[in-house]
Amino acid sequence: MGFTVETRFHLVVAVTGVAFGMTFPFVPLLAGQLGAAAALAGLITAANAPAVLAVDVFGTGVVPNLGGRAVLVAGLTAFGLGSALAACPFGLEVLVVSRLFEGVGLALFMSGALYLVVRTHEPGRRARALGSFNAHWFLGIAVGPVVGGFIAQTASGASGYRRAFAVCAAVSFGSALLARLALEPYPSTGRVELRLPELACLRVPRLARAVALGGFGEAVRDALAGILLPLAAVSAGLDNAAIGVVLTVLALADVVSMKLSGHLADRYGRSRPLIVTLVVGAAVAWCAAAADNAVDLVVVALALGLCLGSAWVIPPVMVVDVASESPDLFDTESAVAAYRICADVGLFLGLFGSGVVIGMTGPARAFVLFGVLLLAGAALARSVGETRHPQEHLVAAGEPLS
């Protein structure tokens, strides 16, 4: 018996996660080997954000209306090209260009996959579907860093990191081929046109806060995985393989957290699970300031991963929830586009900002400030309030609507 359509989709997502996670924590480390200080390394790591933002801004009339499979294949191909460039023996300038290609690939894949999930699931099951999507995504990402770390460990300095990028490029191209062979075409849903997104939905204060919450979730997760933990690990004297293990533990904890938070958000409401996990995460971040060895950092990665998976899964569902309350004013696609753009800004601010903070204060104080940021996110979630509609609870529970 063959795999179901959803199983094949999740398989592609998981393999893609391996490619996307294999070298992400090593970008600032490669930049450091090429002479960049912490702030510049953070800026180079964040160089993918402008490309992601450009795709999400100018692709509003393109990505949702293209064939779903074609978008995913194009994204994986672009990401593979970026990784191949990073594997070449050139300087920081080429590394920046490689991040731009990877940004285009990341935007195409993430936006295309998000639109597919929203389009193919009814409202009462969207949180669960997004949770499953993110769980499979991070299941692949959990494998990526440890594989990349052990590959980087086979050679010293920049040469080891470049080997990891070369393998990452091969996995990306293989994922593109798998997507082409395994997925349904998901044909175009409308006329493809180059236009700016309609962001009138942001005039609604509650929706604007929900969108901002999405940007917050992107910022904290990318800051933690892309800058804070890798540079804290280097400061603690860990080698590349050990850094890969720490990031793998983080991703595995994310898988559990994302899967669970999707179910909790459909069953018990969106805001409560998110607020609780952010507050607990803040307490963990303050404890992380004292982490100075491999065991401590593994524990920190595990605890923060279990707390912060909800920050990726729940905010986009809240955006769709709030948007669906006023279908006569704006459509769901506009709200999703606004969320993606805000997430792109969060991507840049999380990576670059954390690099600047670590450069100025060191990892310990950066974790303290990270905890304060998590509390601010909890306050923002509280201001949005509960967004799940009563009928969605009935659908999620499998009960008939009256």
C-alpha positions as CSV (number, residue, x, y, z in Angstrom):
1,M,0.0,0.0,0.0
2,G,1.4,3.4,-1.0
3,F,2.0,6.4,1.2
4,T,-0.8,8.9,1.6
5,V,-0.5,12.4,0.1
6,E,0.0,13.9,3.6
7,T,2.7,11.3,4.5
8,R,4.6,12.1,1.3
9,F,4.4,15.8,2.0
10,H,5.7,15.3,5.5
11,L,8.6,13.1,4.1
12,V,9.6,15.9,1.8
13,V,9.4,18.4,4.7
14,A,11.6,16.2,6.9
15,V,14.3,15.7,4.3
16,T,14.2,19.4,3.6
17,G,14.7,20.1,7.3
18,V,17.9,18.0,7.2
19,A,19.3,20.3,4.4
20,F,18.1,23.5,6.0
21,G,19.4,22.6,9.4
22,M,22.8,21.1,8.4
23,T,24.7,24.3,8.2
24,F,22.5,27.0,9.8
25,P,24.4,27.0,13.1
26,F,27.8,27.0,11.4
27,V,27.2,30.2,9.3
28,P,28.5,32.6,12.1
29,L,31.3,30.1,12.8
30,L,32.5,30.1,9.2
31,A,32.2,33.9,9.1
32,G,34.3,34.0,12.3
33,Q,37.0,31.8,10.6
34,L,37.0,34.3,7.7
35,G,37.7,37.2,10.1
36,A,34.3,38.5,11.1
37,A,33.6,39.6,14.7
38,A,30.4,38.6,16.5
39,A,28.3,41.5,15.3
40,L,29.4,41.1,11.7
41,A,28.9,37.3,11.9
42,G,25.4,38.0,13.1
43,L,24.8,40.4,10.2
44,I,26.2,37.9,7.6
45,T,24.0,35.2,9.1
46,A,21.0,37.5,8.8
47,A,21.8,38.4,5.2
48,N,19.3,35.8,4.1
49,A,16.5,37.9,5.6
50,P,16.4,40.6,2.9
51,A,16.0,37.9,0.3
52,V,13.3,36.2,2.3
53,L,11.5,39.6,2.7
54,A,11.8,40.4,-1.0
55,V,10.1,37.1,-2.0
56,D,7.4,37.5,0.6
57,V,6.7,41.1,-0.3
58,F,6.8,40.9,-4.1
59,G,5.7,37.3,-4.3
60,T,2.3,37.9,-2.7
61,G,0.6,37.5,-6.1
62,V,2.9,34.8,-7.3
63,V,3.7,32.2,-4.6
64,P,0.1,31.5,-3.5
65,N,-1.1,31.1,-7.1
66,L,1.7,29.0,-8.5
67,G,1.6,25.2,-8.5
68,G,2.5,24.1,-4.9
69,R,5.0,21.5,-6.0
70,A,6.8,23.9,-8.4
71,V,7.3,26.5,-5.6
72,L,8.8,23.9,-3.2
73,V,11.1,22.5,-5.9
74,A,12.3,26.0,-6.9
75,G,12.9,26.9,-3.2
76,L,15.0,23.8,-2.6
77,T,17.0,24.4,-5.8
78,A,17.8,28.0,-4.8
79,F,18.9,26.9,-1.3
80,G,21.2,24.2,-2.8
81,L,22.8,26.9,-5.0
82,G,23.4,29.0,-2.0
83,S,25.0,26.2,-0.1
84,A,27.2,25.3,-3.0
85,L,28.5,28.9,-3.1
86,A,29.3,28.8,0.6
87,A,31.3,25.6,0.0
88,C,33.6,27.5,-2.5
89,P,37.0,28.8,-1.1
90,F,36.2,32.5,-1.2
91,G,35.8,35.2,1.4
92,L,33.0,36.9,3.3
93,E,31.5,38.6,0.2
94,V,30.7,35.2,-1.4
95,L,29.3,34.0,1.9
96,V,26.9,36.9,1.9
97,V,25.8,36.1,-1.7
98,S,25.3,32.5,-0.7
99,R,23.0,33.6,2.2
100,L,20.9,35.6,-0.3
101,F,20.3,32.5,-2.4
102,E,19.5,30.5,0.7
103,G,17.1,33.2,1.7
104,V,15.2,33.0,-1.6
105,G,15.0,29.2,-1.2
106,L,13.9,29.4,2.4
107,A,11.1,31.9,1.6
108,L,9.8,29.9,-1.4
109,F,9.7,26.7,0.6
110,M,8.3,28.1,3.8
111,S,5.7,30.4,2.2
112,G,4.7,27.7,-0.3
113,A,4.3,25.1,2.4
114,L,2.4,27.4,4.7
115,Y,-0.1,28.3,2.0
116,L,-0.6,24.6,1.2
117,V,-1.3,23.7,4.8
118,V,-3.8,26.6,5.2
119,R,-5.4,25.8,1.9
120,T,-5.8,22.1,2.4
121,H,-7.1,22.0,6.0
122,E,-10.3,23.3,7.6
123,P,-10.0,25.9,10.4
124,G,-10.6,23.5,13.3
125,R,-7.6,21.4,12.3
126,R,-5.1,24.1,11.1
127,A,-3.2,24.3,14.4
128,R,-2.8,20.6,14.4
129,A,-1.7,20.5,10.8
130,L,0.8,23.4,11.3
131,G,2.1,21.6,14.4
132,S,2.6,18.4,12.3
133,F,4.3,20.3,9.5
134,N,6.7,22.1,11.9
135,A,7.3,18.8,13.8
136,H,8.4,17.0,10.7
137,W,10.4,20.1,9.6
138,F,12.3,20.1,12.9
139,L,12.6,16.3,12.9
140,G,14.8,16.9,9.8
141,I,16.5,19.9,11.4
142,A,17.3,17.7,14.4
143,V,19.3,15.4,12.2
144,G,20.9,18.3,10.2
145,P,23.2,20.0,12.8
146,V,24.7,16.8,14.2
147,V,25.4,15.6,10.6
148,G,26.9,19.0,9.7
149,G,28.9,19.1,12.9
150,F,30.6,15.7,12.3
151,I,31.3,16.6,8.7
152,A,32.8,19.9,9.8
153,Q,34.9,18.0,12.3
154,T,36.7,16.1,9.5
155,A,38.9,19.1,8.7
156,S,40.1,22.1,10.6
157,G,38.9,25.7,10.4
158,A,37.0,26.9,7.4
159,S,37.7,23.8,5.3
160,G,35.6,21.7,7.6
161,Y,32.6,24.1,7.5
162,R,32.9,24.2,3.7
163,R,32.7,20.4,3.5
164,A,29.5,20.6,5.5
165,F,28.1,23.2,3.0
166,A,29.0,21.0,0.1
167,V,27.1,18.0,1.5
168,C,24.2,20.4,2.4
169,A,24.0,21.5,-1.3
170,A,23.8,17.8,-2.4
171,V,21.0,17.1,0.1
172,S,19.1,20.2,-1.0
173,F,19.2,19.1,-4.7
174,G,18.2,15.6,-3.6
175,S,15.2,17.1,-1.7
176,A,14.2,19.0,-4.8
177,L,14.2,15.8,-6.8
178,L,12.2,14.0,-4.1
179,A,9.6,16.8,-4.0
180,R,9.2,16.6,-7.8
181,L,8.7,12.8,-7.7
182,A,6.7,12.4,-4.5
183,L,4.3,15.3,-4.3
184,E,1.0,16.1,-6.1
185,P,1.2,19.1,-8.4
186,Y,-1.2,21.2,-6.4
187,P,-2.2,23.3,-9.4
188,S,-2.3,27.0,-9.6
189,T,-5.3,28.6,-7.8
190,G,-5.4,31.9,-9.7
191,R,-3.7,34.4,-12.0
192,V,0.0,34.9,-11.3
193,E,0.9,38.6,-11.0
194,L,3.7,40.6,-9.6
195,R,2.1,42.9,-7.0
196,L,2.6,44.3,-3.5
197,P,0.8,42.6,-0.7
198,E,-2.5,44.1,0.6
199,L,-1.7,45.0,4.1
200,A,-4.9,46.9,5.0
201,C,-5.5,44.1,7.5
202,L,-2.9,45.6,9.7
203,R,-5.2,48.6,10.4
204,V,-7.1,46.2,12.7
205,P,-5.2,46.5,16.0
206,R,-5.8,43.0,17.2
207,L,-4.7,41.5,14.0
208,A,-1.6,43.7,13.9
209,R,-0.7,42.5,17.4
210,A,-1.2,38.8,16.2
211,V,1.1,39.5,13.2
212,A,3.7,41.1,15.5
213,L,3.5,38.0,17.7
214,G,4.4,35.9,14.6
215,G,7.5,38.1,14.0
216,F,8.4,37.7,17.7
217,G,8.3,33.9,17.4
218,E,10.6,33.9,14.4
219,A,13.0,36.3,16.1
220,V,13.4,34.3,19.3
221,R,13.8,30.9,17.6
222,D,16.3,32.1,15.1
223,A,18.3,34.1,17.6
224,L,18.5,31.0,19.9
225,A,19.4,28.4,17.2
226,G,21.4,30.7,14.9
227,I,23.5,32.8,17.2
228,L,23.0,32.4,21.0
229,L,23.6,28.7,21.4
230,P,26.4,28.3,18.7
231,L,28.4,31.3,20.1
232,A,27.7,30.2,23.7
233,A,29.0,26.8,22.8
234,V,32.2,28.2,21.2
235,S,32.7,30.4,24.3
236,A,32.4,27.2,26.5
237,G,35.1,25.5,24.4
238,L,32.9,22.9,22.5
239,D,34.1,21.4,19.2
240,N,32.0,21.3,16.1
241,A,30.6,17.8,16.7
242,A,29.5,18.8,20.2
243,I,27.9,22.0,18.9
244,G,26.0,19.9,16.4
245,V,24.7,17.7,19.3
246,V,23.5,20.7,21.3
247,L,21.6,22.0,18.3
248,T,20.2,18.6,17.5
249,V,18.9,18.3,21.1
250,L,17.2,21.7,20.6
251,A,15.6,20.6,17.4
252,L,14.3,17.3,18.9
253,A,12.8,19.2,21.8
254,D,11.2,21.5,19.2
255,V,9.6,18.5,17.5
256,V,7.9,17.4,20.7
257,S,6.9,20.9,21.6
258,M,5.5,21.8,18.2
259,K,3.5,18.6,17.9
260,L,2.1,19.0,21.4
261,S,1.4,22.7,21.2
262,G,-0.6,22.2,18.0
263,H,-2.9,19.7,19.7
264,L,-3.2,21.9,22.9
265,A,-4.0,25.0,20.8
266,D,-6.8,23.2,19.0
267,R,-8.2,21.6,22.1
268,Y,-7.7,24.2,24.9
269,G,-7.2,27.5,23.1
270,R,-4.3,29.4,21.5
271,S,-3.2,32.0,24.1
272,R,-2.9,29.9,27.3
273,P,-0.3,27.3,26.1
274,L,1.7,30.1,24.4
275,I,1.8,32.4,27.4
276,V,2.7,29.6,29.9
277,T,5.5,28.2,27.7
278,L,7.0,31.7,27.2
279,V,7.0,32.5,30.9
280,V,8.7,29.2,31.7
281,G,11.1,29.8,28.8
282,A,12.1,33.1,30.3
283,A,13.0,31.4,33.6
284,V,15.1,28.8,31.7
285,A,16.9,31.5,29.8
286,W,17.9,33.2,33.0
287,C,19.3,29.9,34.3
288,A,21.1,29.5,31.0
289,A,23.3,32.5,31.8
290,A,25.3,30.2,34.1
291,A,25.8,27.5,31.5
292,D,29.5,27.0,30.8
293,N,30.0,23.4,29.6
294,A,28.5,20.8,27.2
295,V,26.2,19.2,29.7
296,D,24.7,22.6,30.8
297,L,24.2,23.7,27.2
298,V,22.4,20.4,26.3
299,V,20.1,20.9,29.3
300,V,19.4,24.5,28.2
301,A,18.8,23.4,24.6
302,L,16.3,20.7,25.8
303,A,14.4,23.0,28.1
304,L,14.2,26.0,25.8
305,G,13.2,23.7,22.8
306,L,10.4,22.3,24.9
307,C,9.2,25.8,25.7
308,L,9.6,27.7,22.5
309,G,8.1,25.4,19.9
310,S,4.8,27.0,20.6
311,A,6.2,30.4,19.5
312,W,6.4,29.0,15.9
313,V,3.2,27.0,15.8
314,I,0.6,29.1,17.5
315,P,1.1,32.7,16.3
316,P,0.3,32.0,12.6
317,V,-2.8,30.1,13.6
318,M,-3.9,33.1,15.7
319,V,-3.3,35.3,12.7
320,V,-5.6,33.1,10.6
321,D,-8.2,33.0,13.4
322,V,-8.4,36.8,13.7
323,A,-8.5,37.3,10.0
324,S,-11.4,34.9,9.6
325,E,-13.5,37.0,12.0
326,S,-13.8,39.7,9.3
327,P,-13.9,38.0,5.9
328,D,-15.7,41.0,4.4
329,L,-12.7,43.3,5.1
330,F,-9.7,41.2,4.0
331,D,-8.9,37.6,3.0
332,T,-6.8,35.1,4.8
333,E,-4.1,35.2,2.2
334,S,-3.5,38.9,3.0
335,A,-3.2,38.1,6.7
336,V,-0.8,35.2,5.9
337,A,1.3,37.5,3.7
338,A,1.5,40.1,6.5
339,Y,2.5,37.4,9.0
340,R,5.3,36.1,6.6
341,I,6.6,39.7,6.1
342,C,6.7,40.3,9.9
343,A,8.4,36.9,10.4
344,D,11.0,38.0,7.9
345,V,11.7,41.2,9.8
346,G,11.9,39.0,13.0
347,L,14.4,36.7,11.2
348,F,16.7,39.6,10.6
349,L,16.3,41.3,13.9
350,G,16.8,38.0,15.8
351,L,20.0,37.0,14.1
352,F,21.6,40.4,13.7
353,G,20.4,41.7,17.1
354,S,21.6,38.7,19.0
355,G,25.0,38.9,17.3
356,V,25.3,42.6,18.3
357,V,24.2,41.8,21.9
358,I,26.7,39.0,22.3
359,G,29.4,41.1,20.8
360,M,28.7,43.8,23.4
361,T,27.8,41.8,26.5
362,G,28.9,38.1,26.0
363,P,26.6,35.0,26.0
364,A,25.7,35.1,29.7
365,R,24.1,38.6,29.7
366,A,22.6,37.9,26.2
367,F,20.6,35.0,27.8
368,V,19.3,37.3,30.5
369,L,18.1,39.8,27.9
370,F,16.6,36.9,25.9
371,G,14.5,35.9,29.0
372,V,13.2,39.5,29.2
373,L,12.2,39.3,25.5
374,L,10.3,36.1,26.2
375,L,8.3,37.8,29.0
376,A,7.5,40.7,26.6
377,G,6.3,38.1,24.1
378,A,4.0,36.6,26.7
379,A,2.6,40.1,27.4
380,L,2.0,40.6,23.7
381,A,0.2,37.2,23.5
382,R,-2.0,38.3,26.5
383,S,-2.9,41.5,24.7
384,V,-4.1,39.5,21.6
385,G,-6.2,37.2,23.8
386,E,-8.0,34.0,22.9
387,T,-8.6,33.6,19.1
388,R,-10.0,30.1,18.8
389,H,-13.7,30.1,17.8
390,P,-16.1,27.7,19.7
391,Q,-17.0,25.8,16.5
392,E,-13.3,25.1,15.8
393,H,-13.1,23.3,19.2
394,L,-16.0,21.1,18.1
395,V,-14.3,20.2,14.8
396,A,-11.0,19.6,16.5
397,A,-12.6,17.3,19.0
398,G,-14.4,15.4,16.2
399,E,-17.9,16.4,17.3
400,P,-20.6,17.3,14.8
401,L,-21.5,21.0,14.4
402,S,-25.0,21.9,15.4
